[in-house]
């Protein structure tokens, strides 16, 4: 039986990958931090996660790609710009062999921040 690695924080997660992948993950992390400096970093579902009024985005590294998980709304709102990448309902795969679209990632993250803030404002009015 294999034991699953449990990461204490995002630094430990990133450190578990080869150097080239670490660089991609760190640039992705910094892009998200710049887009939403007030977000909290955590590990959720064993993936780096940023939260603000709930989950904003998750990301994860795999053998051939970096997975970015901005919820289904984040994928559908940027569907045209994400058309060059393999997508699912709530995720997109960025090939490790290509530069990350950091500007697009920042805009998707900002979209998710606005969405979460709007949802939180509606909840507080109830």
VMD Tcl script that draws the C-alpha trace (Angstrom):
set ca {
  {0.00 0.00 0.00}
  {1.39 3.41 -0.99}
  {1.36 6.22 1.51}
  {0.10 9.56 0.31}
  {2.39 12.55 0.80}
  {0.80 15.14 3.05}
  {2.11 18.67 2.54}
  {2.26 21.09 5.45}
  {2.26 24.17 3.23}
  {2.79 25.45 -0.31}
  {6.56 25.73 0.18}
  {6.75 22.01 0.97}
  {4.54 21.20 -2.01}
  {6.71 23.18 -4.44}
  {9.95 21.77 -2.97}
  {8.78 18.22 -3.78}
  {9.19 18.79 -7.55}
  {12.23 19.02 -9.85}
  {13.80 22.48 -10.19}
  {12.23 23.42 -13.57}
  {8.76 22.57 -12.25}
  {9.50 24.43 -9.00}
  {10.22 27.56 -11.02}
  {6.89 27.29 -12.86}
  {4.99 26.68 -9.63}
  {6.70 29.59 -7.89}
  {5.93 31.99 -10.75}
  {2.30 30.82 -10.70}
  {2.15 31.32 -6.94}
  {3.64 34.82 -7.19}
  {1.18 35.76 -9.94}
  {-1.75 34.73 -7.75}
  {-0.27 36.52 -4.72}
  {0.07 39.73 -6.75}
  {-3.49 39.43 -8.07}
  {-4.92 38.96 -4.58}
  {-2.42 39.84 -1.84}
  {-5.07 39.56 0.88}
  {-5.78 35.89 0.08}
  {-4.78 33.13 2.46}
  {-2.53 30.30 1.28}
  {-3.36 26.78 2.33}
  {-3.26 23.20 1.17}
  {-6.64 21.77 0.21}
  {-7.15 18.42 -1.54}
  {-3.33 18.13 -1.27}
  {-3.00 21.08 -3.68}
  {-1.84 24.66 -3.14}
  {-4.97 26.73 -2.61}
  {-5.72 30.41 -2.24}
  {-8.80 31.40 -0.27}
  {-10.74 34.62 0.23}
  {-14.39 34.27 1.25}
  {-14.01 30.61 0.27}
  {-11.76 28.84 -2.22}
  {-10.48 31.05 -5.05}
  {-8.09 28.88 -7.04}
  {-6.05 25.71 -6.67}
  {-3.04 24.56 -8.67}
  {-1.03 21.37 -8.94}
  {1.92 19.97 -10.86}
  {1.91 16.76 -12.84}
  {4.43 15.02 -15.08}
  {3.56 16.99 -18.23}
  {1.40 19.89 -17.12}
  {0.43 22.36 -14.42}
  {-3.23 22.08 -13.47}
  {-5.06 25.29 -12.61}
  {-8.45 25.03 -10.91}
  {-10.41 28.31 -10.83}
  {-13.86 26.65 -10.46}
  {-16.21 26.13 -13.41}
  {-17.11 29.83 -13.52}
  {-13.46 30.81 -13.98}
  {-13.13 28.41 -16.90}
  {-16.36 29.43 -18.63}
  {-15.70 33.18 -18.26}
  {-12.37 32.84 -20.09}
  {-13.33 29.99 -22.42}
  {-12.11 31.69 -25.61}
  {-8.70 32.57 -24.15}
  {-8.31 29.06 -22.72}
  {-9.28 27.35 -25.99}
  {-5.66 26.46 -26.79}
  {-5.40 24.36 -23.62}
  {-6.89 21.08 -22.49}
  {-9.83 21.94 -20.21}
  {-12.48 20.31 -18.09}
  {-15.45 21.83 -16.32}
  {-13.39 23.47 -13.55}
  {-9.79 23.04 -14.64}
  {-7.24 23.79 -17.31}
  {-3.92 22.12 -18.09}
  {-0.91 24.27 -18.99}
  {1.86 22.16 -20.59}
  {5.14 22.23 -18.67}
  {6.95 22.61 -22.00}
  {5.38 26.05 -22.62}
  {5.52 29.33 -20.69}
  {2.62 29.82 -18.30}
  {0.07 32.44 -19.42}
  {0.62 34.46 -16.24}
  {-1.39 37.50 -17.36}
  {-4.38 35.28 -18.09}
  {-3.97 33.47 -14.76}
  {-3.94 36.84 -12.96}
  {-7.13 37.94 -14.74}
  {-8.90 34.66 -13.97}
  {-7.87 34.97 -10.32}
  {-9.16 38.56 -10.18}
  {-12.45 37.36 -11.68}
  {-12.73 34.71 -8.96}
  {-11.98 37.32 -6.26}
  {-14.82 39.54 -7.53}
  {-17.11 36.53 -7.68}
  {-16.32 35.45 -4.11}
  {-16.67 38.99 -2.77}
  {-20.05 39.37 -4.45}
  {-21.21 36.05 -3.01}
  {-19.96 37.06 0.46}
  {-21.77 40.41 0.24}
  {-25.02 38.67 -0.67}
  {-24.62 36.26 2.27}
  {-24.00 39.13 4.69}
  {-27.20 40.88 3.58}
  {-29.30 37.86 4.53}
}
mol new
graphics top color blue
foreach p $ca { graphics top sphere $p radius 0.5 }
foreach p [lrange $ca 0 end-1] q [lrange $ca 1 end] { graphics top cylinder $p $q radius 0.2 }
display resetview
